Amino acid sequence: MRVVVVLALVATAVVGLPVKGVVRAQGMRQPSAAVSKPPFPLDNPEAIAEGAKRFSASCTGYCHGREGRVSRAPKLRGKVYDPNFLYARISNGLLVGQSGLPMPAFQTMLQPEEIWKIVAYIMSLSNAKDD
């Protein structure tokens, strides 16, 4: 029972909460200073296109829906995110997400630049409307 309570408290501490319309990291480890800044502008069309390919290959299907639509994990479309929050969440993962399932830490699978491309893609979805 104590383990469940501790896990619930830890999970609550790492979940980002919306603040004035922007989702930020609350109580979660931020990326190191060496990788906390994107190596290209996040509105770069080439980075967004490459991020879309990586997102489609790594994030859709079981968790996030295609094009950031709702699935087992929350939809990413139509929301404004803090890019450092996204980078940290993708890099470090999440013990228990809204779906009740963990999100893997991609820092062991993807290079920082690839993670930033996914961030660029997700940021590009902020004005996307669901059909």
C-alpha positions as CSV (number, residue, x, y, z in Angstrom):
1,M,0.0,0.0,0.0
2,R,2.8,2.4,0.9
3,V,4.4,1.8,-2.5
4,V,1.2,2.7,-4.3
5,V,0.9,5.9,-2.3
6,V,4.5,6.8,-2.9
7,L,4.2,6.2,-6.7
8,A,1.0,8.2,-6.8
9,L,2.7,11.1,-5.0
10,V,5.8,10.9,-7.3
11,A,3.5,10.7,-10.4
12,T,1.6,13.8,-9.2
13,A,4.8,15.7,-8.7
14,V,6.1,15.1,-12.2
15,V,2.9,15.9,-14.1
16,G,3.0,19.3,-15.9
17,L,0.1,21.6,-15.0
18,P,-1.2,24.3,-17.4
19,V,-0.2,27.8,-16.3
20,K,-1.9,30.7,-18.2
21,G,-2.5,28.5,-21.2
22,V,1.1,27.1,-21.4
23,V,2.0,23.6,-20.2
24,R,5.2,23.8,-18.1
25,A,7.2,21.3,-16.2
26,Q,6.3,21.2,-12.5
27,G,8.7,19.5,-10.2
28,M,10.3,17.5,-12.9
29,R,14.0,17.3,-13.7
30,Q,14.9,19.6,-16.5
31,P,17.4,18.7,-19.2
32,S,21.0,19.6,-18.7
33,A,22.2,23.0,-19.8
34,A,24.1,21.3,-22.7
35,V,20.9,20.1,-24.4
36,S,18.3,22.5,-23.1
37,K,18.4,24.8,-26.1
38,P,17.3,23.7,-29.5
39,P,20.1,23.7,-32.1
40,F,17.8,25.2,-34.7
41,P,14.7,27.5,-34.7
42,L,11.6,25.5,-33.6
43,D,9.6,27.0,-36.5
44,N,12.1,25.6,-39.1
45,P,10.0,23.7,-41.7
46,E,12.7,21.1,-42.3
47,A,13.0,20.4,-38.6
48,I,9.2,20.2,-38.2
49,A,8.9,17.8,-41.2
50,E,11.7,15.5,-39.7
51,G,10.0,15.8,-36.3
52,A,6.7,14.7,-37.8
53,K,8.3,11.6,-39.3
54,R,10.0,10.7,-36.0
55,F,6.8,11.4,-34.1
56,S,4.8,9.1,-36.4
57,A,7.4,6.4,-36.1
58,S,7.9,6.6,-32.3
59,C,4.8,8.2,-30.7
60,T,1.7,7.2,-32.6
61,G,-0.2,4.0,-32.6
62,Y,-0.2,2.8,-29.1
63,C,0.1,6.1,-27.2
64,H,-0.6,9.3,-29.1
65,G,-2.9,9.4,-32.1
66,R,-1.8,10.3,-35.6
67,E,-1.0,14.0,-36.0
68,G,-1.1,14.5,-32.2
69,R,-4.8,13.5,-32.0
70,V,-6.2,11.9,-28.8
71,S,-5.6,8.2,-28.2
72,R,-4.5,6.4,-25.1
73,A,-2.4,9.5,-24.3
74,P,-3.7,13.1,-24.4
75,K,-4.1,15.0,-27.6
76,L,-1.3,17.4,-28.4
77,R,-3.1,19.5,-31.0
78,G,-4.4,22.9,-30.2
79,K,-2.3,23.4,-27.1
80,V,0.6,25.8,-26.4
81,Y,3.6,24.1,-24.7
82,D,6.8,25.4,-23.2
83,P,9.5,23.8,-25.4
84,N,11.7,23.0,-22.4
85,F,8.8,21.1,-20.8
86,L,8.3,19.0,-24.0
87,Y,12.0,18.3,-24.2
88,A,12.2,17.2,-20.6
89,R,9.0,15.1,-20.9
90,I,10.2,13.3,-24.0
91,S,13.7,12.9,-22.7
92,N,12.8,11.7,-19.2
93,G,9.5,10.1,-19.8
94,L,6.7,9.9,-17.2
95,L,6.1,7.3,-14.5
96,V,2.4,7.3,-15.0
97,G,0.6,9.3,-17.6
98,Q,-3.1,10.3,-17.8
99,S,-3.8,7.0,-19.4
100,G,-2.4,5.2,-16.3
101,L,0.5,3.9,-18.4
102,P,4.1,5.1,-18.3
103,M,5.7,7.1,-21.1
104,P,9.2,5.8,-21.9
105,A,12.3,8.0,-21.5
106,F,13.5,8.6,-25.1
107,Q,16.9,10.0,-24.1
108,T,18.3,6.6,-24.3
109,M,16.8,6.0,-27.8
110,L,17.1,9.3,-29.5
111,Q,19.8,11.9,-29.9
112,P,19.0,15.4,-28.4
113,E,18.6,16.9,-31.9
114,E,16.0,14.3,-32.8
115,I,14.1,15.1,-29.6
116,W,14.2,18.8,-30.5
117,K,12.7,17.9,-33.9
118,I,9.8,16.1,-32.2
119,V,9.4,19.2,-30.0
120,A,9.4,21.4,-33.1
121,Y,6.7,19.2,-34.6
122,I,4.5,19.2,-31.4
123,M,4.9,23.0,-31.2
124,S,3.7,23.3,-34.8
125,L,0.5,21.6,-33.7
126,S,-0.5,24.4,-31.4
127,N,-2.8,26.0,-34.0
128,A,-4.1,22.7,-35.5
129,K,-7.8,22.2,-35.3
130,D,-9.5,18.8,-35.1
131,D,-11.8,18.0,-38.0
